[in-house]
Amino acid sequence: MKLEVIRNMAKSRSIKPGHLSKTELIKTIQAQEGNFTCFATAYDGVCDQGGCLWREDCFGAAHHQGALS
């Protein structure tokens, strides 16, 4: 999902995106919705949150972060 779309989602939830990264924004939205703040933590490609809006981006971000370590 594009960062601008995520910023607009945040604004619609009264979250000020400011200079937050994509990961920080998504985790903030997850927390506000009462969900796990687990975005980009599925380093081994395993996630039990099948209906998550962020699932596809999450796996890519987790893979990228894992490659950086």
Secondary structure, DSSP 8 states (H G I E B T S, - for coil): --HHHHHHHHHHTT---TT--HHHHHHHHHHHTT----TT--TTS--S-TT-TTHHHHHHHHHHHHHH-
